[in-house]
Amino acid sequence: PRGEMEFYKKREKAIADLPADHSFFRRIEIYNAEMEKRRLRAPFFFIGQKDAGHWVIQNIFLLVLLPVFFASWVLHAPSYFIIKTLLKRFVSDKQFHSSIKLVGTIVLFPIFGLIFAGIMASFSPKPWFTAIFILLFYPFSVFVIRELRLPYRYVLTKWRMLWLGWRKKDLCKYLIQIEEDLLRDYKRN
């Protein structure tokens, strides 16, 4: 598993280092296209190394926390999509993306926090209590999103992989074979 994770972390560099005529280059392109098309965000070896008990407990835990995660996501979705749209339209150099995300978040965070607190308070029978609750929950929701985003992504990927393995066994085997070949090649070099 350690070699697999090391490969996954260095994957972009490993792919960039392959010459276009390398035997695995086309297979990597197919692999990447299929993974993206099916919205599989983690490689099979990474998802597959967890045992069944881990996945059951994690699914239950994430299911219980889903309302909190969803509320957090709804609170921060406007800022996220505004920043994402601005980056896509106006900033082609990816080196500036993290700086713009940081500044955008610093500017939009308090604005949307106050807007949401005001909206929710206007619909509540106890407006001050609701506004204070939203303003206290808003910073906590950043932590919720940060800590639970990847576990939710991996669980969704796991379910998609199970679905893919059930519906398209040949494609699933092909993608797993590409990963195994790449890892074997990577470990040899």
N, C-alpha and C positions, 0 to 999 in steps of 0.2 A: 503493500500500500504506500510506503514512503516514496518509492520510485515513481509510482503513478502520480502522486500529488506533486512531486518535483517536476515531472513532465508537464502536468497540467498548468503549473505556475509558469513554466518556461515555454509553454506551447507556442505562443506567438513568435518567439525568437526562433524556436526549432523549425517552425513552418517557413519563416522568412529566410532561414539558412538553406532550405532545400532549393536546389536548382529546378527550374521549370521542367526539365526533362527527367527529373528523378522519378523512379517508378511509383513512389507513393504520393507524388504531388497531386495528380488527378484524383486519387482516392481521397486525399485530404479535402480537396474542393467538394467532392460529392458528400463526404462525411459532414463538413461544415454546413453545406446547403441543406441537407436532410435534418440536421440538428436544429438549424434555424427555422426551417419550414414547420417543424413539429414543436417548436418552442421548447426544446430540451436544453436547459441551461447548464447542466452539469454532465460530465461524461458518465457513461454506464459504470465504469469501474469505481468511480467515486460513490455513486448512489448505491451500487451493489455491495459495497463492503460493510454496510450496516446490517446487523442481524434483524430477524423478523420482530423480536420483542422490542427492540429500539424503535422500529417504525410504528408499531402499534401504540406504544406509550407516547411517542412524539405526535402521532395523529390525534390522539385523545387530548393531549396538552394543547395543541394548536387549535383544535376544534373548540375547546373551552375558552381560549383567548381570542377567538375570531371576532366577537363583537367589539372588544377593546381595540384590536388591530384595525378593524374596518372603520371605527370611529376616528382613530388616529389618521388613517389614510385619507378619509374624507376631509379632515381638517387641513391636511397638507397638500392635497391634490391640486388645488388652484395654483399655489406657488410653484409646485413641481412642473405643471404643464405650461405655465407662463414662461418659466426659465427655459424649459426644453424647447418651446416654440421660438423664443428669442435666439437661442443658440443655433437652432437649425436654420433660421432665416438669415441671421446677420453675422455669425461667427463661423468661418470655415476652418480656421486654424485651431485644432484640438488642444493646443498648448494653453489656450486661454480659457478653456471650458471650466476647469476647476476654480479658477479665480472668479469668473463670472458667476458660477454657482454659489460660491461663498458670499460674494457681495449681494447677489440677488436674494439669497436666504436671509441675510442680515437685514436687508431693507424690507422684504415682504413678510417676514415672520411676525413682527409686531403689528403690522397693518392688518393682516388676515386674522391674527389673534383677536384684535379689537373688533373687527367686523363680525366674526363668528360669535363672540361674546354678546355683542349688541343684538344680532339677529335672534339668537337663542333666548336672550333675556326678554325680548319683545313678545315672544310667544309663550312665555312662562308665567304662571300665577305668582311665582316668587322671583322677580327679575334680578334683584341684587344677589341672591343666593346662586342663581343660574349663571350669572355673569362671572362671579368669583370662581365658581366651580370650573367653568370653561377656561378662564385665565390661568387657573392652577393646573388643569389637565393638559393644556396646550404644550407647555415645555416637557411634561412627562411623556406626551405622545411622540415626541421626537425620539426618545429613548426606546419606546415600544416599537416604532418603525425600524429603527436601527438594529435592534436586537432580534426582531422576528421576521424581517424581510427575507433573509436568506433561508431560514428554516421553512417558511411557507413556499419559497421558490423551489427548494429541494423536494419538498413533499409533493408539490404539483408535478415536478419533473418525474418523480418516482411513479406517480399515478399515470402520467402520460407514457412512461416506459412500459408499465404493465399493460396498458391498453395497446400500445404498439406491438409488444411481444405477443399479445393475444390475437390481434387483428392482422398484423403483417409480420409473421415470424421470419420470413426470409430477409426482409429489410433489417429487422432487429439483429439477426445473426450476422448480416453483412456489416452493420455498424460496429458491432462488438468485435468482429474480426479485424476491421481496420484499426480499432483502438489497440488490440492485442499486437498486431503487426508493428504499429508505430512505437508502442512501448518496448517491444523486443528490439527493434532497431535503435531506439533511444538508449537502451541499457547497454547495447554493444558498443556504442560510440563514446 
